[in-house]
Amino acid sequence: MLKKALFAATALFALAGGAHAADLKEFRIGILGGENETDRLRNYACLADHLKQEFGLEKVSLFPAADYDGVIQGLLGGTLDFAELGASGYASVYLKDPKAVTPILTTQQKDGSTGYYSIGLALKSSGIKNIKDAKGKKLGYADPDSTSGYLVPLTQIPKDTGMPNDKFFASTQFNGGHENNLLAAYDGKVDVAVDDSSGIGDFKDGYTSGTFRKEVDKGAVDPNKLVEVWRSPLIPNGPLVVRNALGEDWQTKLAAFFTALPEKDHKCFAAVEGGDYKGYAPVKHDFYKAVVEVRKAAIGG
């Protein structure tokens, strides 16, 4: 009975949101955890200004969640209107409620691809040169709802080592997001950290985008002290999603707005996305079907 009551309440909130979508006054953006809150709010401030000006909104509210699940629950509960998710985060939303959000766009790398990698980074001084060298060591994950920081290494590293991660490594641990995970490896708290990366460009720059690039740009890590010891197959870039209660008109308008953003204000675009991307490309649910199935099989919704 309680579960039915909760679903009914959620449905009523969704209907109420849809009824007022045409005269939307406040637009609520969820920002994934993984980087410190101050940096996330600063990087998104220009986006909030552009949205208010473009659509005449009275308020654009930014919600930097402590972890990925905070944004996922906000989208499911109707307290957020928009977010950029990782592929696994989107799969989590879809598995819980396939009618909650619609993916509208994804990022394009500088080479035009719409994928990225999970990479394993270790200190050069550790002597670890590839993932097999890390047997009996400590592995750091980013977040339980991260694609590159958990789902992909959980399912793909064993294909290279021949053993489940909890058997191959002495221990595994979550470090509270991508930034903290990389810093945990850099500070020697774990031996290998798995994080997101474009995997293209120069290693000394932190590649063209991803957490490694952000930390190099901020001067938080010296790439000369790190080495890449593992790389996943290509992963679909995560989607920009819109809460379905807002209606198709808002999906169309927001897709057009974000598509134009890289040319209109490239500095803002780069700040929001955290690196050097080409732009956005249209995307639909089908692009993430494989990730949805992998998540469902490996860790559930």
MOBEL-V958999 format. One record per helix or strand. SS is the DSSP state (@ for helix, = for strand). FROM is the first residue (numbers start at 0). LEN is the number of residues. If there is no record, write none. Layout:
{{SS | FROM | LEN} {SS | FROM | LEN}}
//
This chain:
{{@ | 1 | 18} {@ | 20 | 3} {= | 25 | 6} {@ | 36 | 19} {= | 58 | 6} {@ | 67 | 10} {= | 81 | 3} {@ | 86 | 10} {= | 100 | 8} {= | 114 | 9} {@ | 123 | 3} {@ | 130 | 4} {= | 137 | 4} {@ | 146 | 15} {@ | 164 | 4} {= | 170 | 4} {@ | 177 | 9} {= | 191 | 6} {@ | 202 | 3} {= | 208 | 2} {@ | 210 | 8} {@ | 222 | 3} {= | 225 | 6} {= | 234 | 2} {= | 238 | 5} {@ | 243 | 3} {@ | 247 | 17} {@ | 265 | 8} {= | 274 | 1} {= | 278 | 4} {@ | 284 | 14}}
//
